[in-house]
């Protein structure tokens, strides 16, 4: 079974235990594959936490951290508290010694001597050896304590700095101090305490909320940067399909087996990330993504440069899940959960992506033809009913110039076609352009010249 097959098996296994959460479950996978953060917006009781937890428990070897946030949540609960022993002169915190091989060996030797006392003779040599082993361990601890004197140590075991996957429920209910620390954690994967910087190895942060802040309120503006760092966003709804609703109910009434039928290891997830990063992104895809960006901005939807410049890992992950050997135009549809900030923008983002990405060539063909028809209408406005040959000639020259520009764009599309159906579409566009040109020449009694020949004369 390939790595992709294993991930798809996990996705299918999670989907079998929740209803109408296919989009959410896929986005959990994409967040993990791309080391991005995911925000879930939805009313209580919509299986937001359940979906995340079902997925998390299928990643073996991954250290997990989960917390329901409130105003009373403090930084110690999330990032760990100072080990008081690190503040006592001559004391050595366990966090310093737990990875010290010399200390481990000395302690092991002493433990072996203590455990073996019953089998040894009760002689001065036995206890002299025990005393020497004890002195070695204590002397080493004293030396280590001198090196780490007055160096506060934070106990991070079981907290965010020691987690691979983090889930924070009701994230926006945290207090300002926690929010500032979370912002650094999400953005830089770092945490600072008592002047010491702790690295955060977390692959992804998952966050959920029943609502999003009102960013126009000055008191809630502090939440905007944190919201922005939750790159992937999804909205959940109540179960719509009656049969699925009843199926979940019957499963719950029957006790549900809750069996885990598919898993991946943490090391396999890392290997999957490498495969995803290796998926090629053709120049045409980058250009298409830029077209989407320009259209969204033109429609008043804000998309930052940072967001645009970091779009590609998501479409690489989508292409990998779909089994594509490179990113294809339809893979960009996953950006419907990436390019919006306000939930009200979701329909416009999705419609733009669908129109430009489902059949991007058709949209470009339609655009060129629409401009040609508009140019033809301007020509007809001047020529129809006109008795001024000079004005007719001027209008034809103008139309020729516009059609030649459109012909060049048609030729660019022709060079980029990838299938017979696309070739037929582009050829039909050329026929339409030629028909407009021929009709215009006939209208003013000029000899018709094909656009290819006119282009060659320029």
Order of alpha helices (4+ residues) and beta strands (2+ residues): alpha-alpha-beta-alpha-beta-beta-alpha-beta-alpha-alpha-alpha-beta-beta-alpha-beta-beta-beta-alpha-beta-alpha-beta-alpha-alpha-alpha-alpha-alpha-alpha-alpha-alpha-alpha
